[in-house]
Amino acid sequence: MSDDAPPTGGDGGAQPVKARGLVKRYKDVLAVDHIDLNVRHGDVYGFLGPNGAGKTTTLRMALGLITPTEGMVELFGRDPMRHGARALEGVAGFVEAPRFYPYLTARKNLQLLAALDGNDAASRIDEVLDVVELSPRAGHKVGGYSHGMRQRLGIAAALLRRPRLLILDEPATGLDPAGMRDMRALIRRLADEQITVLLSSHQLPEVQELCDRVAIVESGRVVYEGALSDLRRQGGASYRLRTSDDTRALLIAQAQAGIEHASRSEHGLNLQADEQHVGELSLALGDAGIAIFALTPELATLEDLFFRLTEGSGAADGGSDAEPQAVTVG
């Protein structure tokens, strides 16, 4: 088999997205700095980072829209730089924002895209409009659509080709709370249908609610990749503590080994510690004659962990200004 041939036997069980040492430089700007990604079958994978962290540039390289300076990325075992359009088989989505002809109806836009895609795409137009709940507005010109409706139409366009991997770049940006709720529900329904979803976002509640695995990127580098549940456990637990004497309890907590960030609030005390040190604090409070009324553990939120991982360094330009194009795949 030649180096340029795609893997035999379809995707051969290859990962939907695999990146190794991915680098992109724009003159003096290092937009993406040796990124590794591992998106597995069935993942709802959050690609998380502040604006300008390199997320969109990474997705453009993954889709073959721009050439990496170094490294490689494969979609189901195929490198877009080597295999061209064949690497996008089973892949759909949009980068930055979907684009349509505003003077045409939603249905006509989808008909044009279906004609380009071929296969049975045209027969699926009614189905995908129904999935994204745009059937009642299918005959309306897209120029009159809200931002959220255009985002949903972008997903409908992607679904025409029956994707196994759906790549969505900031799908909830600019949506009102109701639109965000509807977008989350739509993505969850698609994931339940065994579509692997790579979701780029800087919206932490969206990622925490939807994603099971995440990569957090800052200044073009991945600072964490893995299960969201593992990340939250690594962050340690915060505790809320109410006692019969919070003033004395705070002094004991601040002097106790393993207790961090002990502070007073209107509802009692807040502190961070592992289970062993919390147990030792409980014994110390008992020895001091202080009764514990409530001791409630709370896992660190994704927001807490995100800022711990990303604060303190300036973000590299992630390519939002360089190569400014919006692309719909599908």
C-alpha positions in Angstrom: 0.0 0.0 0.0 1.4 3.4 -0.9 1.9 6.1 1.6 -0.8 8.2 0.0 -3.5 5.5 0.1 -6.1 5.6 2.8 -6.2 2.8 5.3 -7.7 -0.4 4.1 -11.1 -1.7 5.3 -12.8 1.7 5.8 -11.6 3.4 8.9 -10.4 0.2 10.4 -11.7 1.3 13.8 -9.4 4.3 13.8 -10.0 7.2 16.1 -12.4 9.9 14.8 -9.7 12.5 15.5 -6.0 12.0 16.3 -3.5 14.8 16.4 0.1 14.6 17.3 2.5 17.5 17.7 0.3 19.9 15.7 1.9 23.3 15.2 0.8 26.4 13.3 2.9 29.6 13.0 2.0 32.8 11.4 5.3 34.7 11.0 6.2 35.6 14.6 2.9 34.3 16.1 2.8 30.7 17.4 -0.9 30.1 17.2 -0.8 26.3 17.9 2.0 24.8 19.9 2.5 21.0 19.6 -1.1 20.0 20.3 -2.1 16.4 20.8 -5.8 15.4 20.6 -7.5 12.0 21.1 -11.2 11.9 20.2 -12.7 8.4 20.5 -15.8 6.8 19.1 -18.9 8.0 20.9 -17.2 11.0 22.6 -18.9 14.3 23.1 -15.5 16.0 23.3 -15.1 19.5 24.5 -12.3 21.5 22.9 -12.2 24.3 25.5 -10.3 27.5 25.8 -10.5 31.3 25.9 -11.0 33.3 22.7 -7.7 33.3 20.8 -6.3 30.2 22.4 -5.9 28.3 19.1 -9.1 26.3 18.9 -10.3 27.5 15.5 -6.8 27.2 13.9 -6.6 23.6 15.2 -10.0 22.7 13.7 -9.0 24.3 10.3 -5.9 22.1 10.3 -7.9 19.1 11.2 -10.2 19.7 8.2 -7.4 20.3 5.8 -8.3 24.0 5.3 -4.8 25.2 6.3 -1.5 23.4 6.3 0.2 22.6 9.7 3.6 24.0 10.2 4.5 20.8 12.0 2.8 17.6 13.2 -0.1 15.6 11.8 -3.8 15.1 12.3 -6.0 12.2 11.1 -9.7 11.8 10.8 -10.6 8.1 11.0 -7.0 7.3 10.2 -6.8 9.7 7.2 -4.6 12.8 7.0 -6.4 15.6 5.1 -3.0 16.8 3.8 -2.3 13.4 2.2 -5.7 12.1 1.4 -7.6 15.3 0.5 -11.4 15.1 0.4 -11.3 11.3 1.1 -10.2 12.2 4.7 -13.6 14.0 5.1 -15.7 10.9 4.5 -18.1 10.6 7.4 -17.1 14.1 8.7 -19.3 17.2 8.7 -19.8 20.4 10.7 -18.7 24.1 10.5 -15.9 26.3 11.5 -16.6 29.7 13.1 -20.2 30.0 11.6 -22.2 28.4 8.8 -22.8 30.4 5.7 -25.8 30.3 3.4 -27.3 32.3 0.6 -29.5 34.8 2.5 -31.9 35.5 -0.4 -32.8 31.7 -0.7 -35.0 29.7 1.5 -33.6 27.2 4.0 -34.9 24.3 1.8 -33.3 25.7 -1.3 -29.9 26.2 0.4 -30.1 22.6 1.6 -31.0 21.4 -1.9 -27.9 23.1 -3.3 -25.7 21.5 -0.7 -27.3 18.1 -1.3 -26.7 18.3 -5.0 -23.0 18.9 -4.3 -22.8 16.0 -1.8 -24.8 13.5 -3.9 -25.7 10.1 -2.7 -29.0 10.2 -0.8 -28.5 13.6 0.6 -31.5 15.2 -1.2 -33.9 12.6 0.2 -32.9 13.6 3.7 -33.7 17.3 3.6 -37.1 16.9 5.3 -35.6 14.6 7.9 -32.8 17.0 8.9 -35.0 20.0 9.0 -37.2 18.1 11.4 -34.3 17.1 13.5 -33.2 20.7 14.0 -36.9 21.9 14.4 -36.9 24.2 11.3 -39.6 22.5 9.3 -42.1 25.2 9.9 -39.6 27.8 8.6 -38.1 25.8 5.7 -39.8 28.0 3.1 -38.6 31.3 4.6 -35.5 33.1 3.3 -32.4 32.6 5.5 -31.8 36.3 5.5 -34.7 36.6 7.9 -33.4 33.9 10.3 -32.2 34.6 13.8 -28.6 33.7 14.6 -29.7 30.6 16.5 -31.8 29.5 13.5 -28.8 29.8 11.2 -26.7 27.8 13.6 -29.3 25.0 13.6 -29.5 25.2 9.8 -25.8 24.7 9.8 -26.2 21.5 11.8 -29.0 20.4 9.4 -26.6 20.9 6.4 -24.0 18.8 8.2 -26.5 16.0 8.9 -27.3 15.7 5.2 -24.2 13.5 4.7 -24.9 11.1 7.7 -21.8 12.0 9.6 -20.0 9.8 12.0 -18.0 12.8 13.3 -19.6 16.2 13.8 -17.3 19.1 14.3 -18.9 22.3 15.7 -17.0 25.5 16.4 -18.7 27.6 19.0 -22.2 26.6 18.1 -23.8 28.5 21.0 -22.0 31.8 20.6 -24.3 34.7 20.3 -27.4 32.7 21.4 -29.8 33.9 24.0 -30.4 31.5 27.0 -33.3 29.8 25.3 -31.2 29.3 22.2 -28.4 27.8 24.2 -30.7 25.4 25.9 -32.1 24.3 22.5 -28.6 23.9 21.1 -27.5 21.8 24.0 -30.6 19.6 23.6 -29.9 19.1 19.9 -26.3 18.2 20.4 -27.2 15.7 23.1 -29.8 14.1 20.8 -27.2 13.7 18.1 -24.7 12.1 20.5 -27.4 9.7 21.6 -27.6 8.6 18.0 -23.9 7.5 18.2 -22.5 10.5 16.4 -19.1 11.5 17.7 -19.1 15.2 18.5 -16.1 17.5 18.7 -17.4 20.7 20.2 -15.1 23.8 20.4 -16.3 26.3 22.9 -15.3 28.9 25.5 -18.7 28.6 27.2 -18.0 26.6 30.4 -21.6 25.7 31.4 -22.2 24.3 27.8 -19.1 22.1 28.0 -19.8 20.9 31.6 -23.3 19.9 30.7 -22.6 18.2 27.3 -19.1 16.8 27.3 -17.7 13.6 28.8 -14.0 14.3 27.7 -12.3 17.6 27.2 -9.1 19.2 26.1 -8.3 22.6 27.6 -6.1 24.8 25.5 -4.3 28.0 26.5 -1.9 30.0 24.4 -1.9 27.3 21.7 -1.0 24.4 24.2 -3.1 21.7 25.7 -2.9 22.0 29.4 -5.3 19.1 30.1 -6.8 16.3 28.1 -9.0 13.5 29.5 -12.3 12.7 31.2 -14.1 15.6 32.6 -15.0 13.6 35.7 -11.3 12.8 36.3 -10.4 16.5 35.9 -13.0 17.4 38.5 -11.7 14.8 40.9 -8.2 15.9 40.5 -9.3 19.4 41.4 -10.1 18.2 44.9 -13.3 18.8 46.8 -14.5 22.0 48.4 -16.5 21.7 51.6 -19.1 23.9 53.3 -18.9 23.6 57.1 -21.4 24.8 59.7 -20.6 24.4 63.3 -21.7 25.6 66.8 -18.8 28.1 66.8 -17.6 29.1 63.3 -15.2 31.7 64.6 -13.2 29.1 66.6 -13.7 26.5 63.9 -12.1 28.8 61.3 -9.0 29.2 63.5 -8.6 25.5 63.9 -9.1 24.8 60.2 -6.5 27.4 59.3 -4.0 25.8 61.6 -4.8 22.2 60.5 -2.5 20.4 58.1 -4.0 19.7 54.7 -6.8 22.3 54.9 -6.5 25.0 52.2 -8.3 28.2 51.5 -10.4 28.1 54.7 -12.6 31.2 54.9 -15.8 32.5 56.5 -19.0 33.1 54.6 -22.5 34.1 55.5 -23.5 30.4 55.4 -20.5 29.1 57.5 -17.1 28.1 56.4 -15.6 27.2 53.0 -12.5 25.1 52.7 -10.6 22.8 50.3 -9.1 19.4 51.4 -9.1 15.7 50.7 -11.2 13.3 52.6 -8.4 12.2 55.0 -7.7 15.8 56.1 -11.4 16.6 56.4 -11.7 13.7 58.8 -8.8 14.9 60.8 -10.4 18.3 61.0 -13.6 16.8 62.2 -11.7 15.1 65.1 -9.9 18.3 66.0 -13.2 20.2 66.1 -14.7 17.4 68.3 -11.7 17.6 70.7 -12.3 21.4 70.9 -15.9 20.8 71.9 -17.2 22.3 68.6 -20.3 20.5 67.2 -20.5 20.0 63.4 -24.0 20.9 62.1 -23.3 20.3 58.4 -20.3 19.3 56.3 -21.1 19.2 52.6 -18.6 18.2 49.9 -18.7 20.0 46.5 -16.6 19.0 43.5 -14.8 21.8 41.8 -16.7 23.2 39.0 -15.3 23.3 35.5 -15.1 27.0 35.8 -12.9 26.7 38.9 -10.6 24.2 37.2 -10.5 26.1 33.9 -9.2 29.2 35.6 -6.7 27.3 37.7 -5.2 25.8 34.5 -5.3 28.9 32.3 -4.8 31.9 34.5 -1.4 33.7 34.4 -0.4 33.5 30.8 -1.3 35.6 27.8 -3.3 33.9 25.1 -1.7 33.4 21.7 -3.6 34.5 18.7 -5.6 31.5 17.7 -6.0 32.5 14.1 -9.3 34.4 14.4 -7.7 37.3 12.6 -5.4 35.2 10.4 -7.1 33.3 7.6 -10.5 34.9 8.5 -12.9 32.5 6.8 -16.0 30.7 7.9 -16.4 27.2 6.5 -19.2 24.7 6.4 -18.2 21.1 5.8 -21.0 19.0 4.5 
